[in-house]
Amino acid sequence: MTAPSSAREALIAEALGEMAALLERLEAVAPALEASRLAVVGAGNSLADQVDAYERRMAVLTENAKAQALKHIARRTEELARESAQAQIRAMEEAARMLFRTEVGPALHRVAIPMQHLANLAHRGAHPWQTWLTHAATAGVASGVTWALAAWWWAR
């Protein structure tokens, strides 16, 4: 019975030795794990700081993009309003031309013809003696020529 007990003791002694080596290794890993944990915590803090800085930069970029978009929208709206106003002005001018062509022009023409006729009558009526003077001058010249012919015939 002593032999199995000594083998058992040998195995236990060997297991204890391996256990001691394992504990030494675990004790050696603990500072490395702590260093890794600290590195991970530091990296997390650094990443959080970077995320904060990134968020601030993104906020600035977003505000800048909003401002640029608003400026662009305002500029395009102003251009479109100006173009629309010009189009309305052109349409109103064309409508006015069409109105004058179809409505006012014929009415003015109907009024202008009698007015022209009245103006002609007034012009002729302004100097009614001119036509009579022309007739009197013709009669006087004809009478003078007749007297001259008659005198010539008598004198012969």
Secondary structure, 3 states (H helix, E strand, C coil): CHHHHHHHHHHHHHHHHHHHHHHHHHHHHHHHHHHHHHHHHHHHHHHHHHHHHHHHHHHHHHHHHHHHHHHHHHHHHHHHHHHHHHHHHHHHHHHHHHHHHHHHHHHHHHHHHHHHHHHHHHHHHHCHHHHHHHHHHHHHHHHHHHHHHHHHHHHC
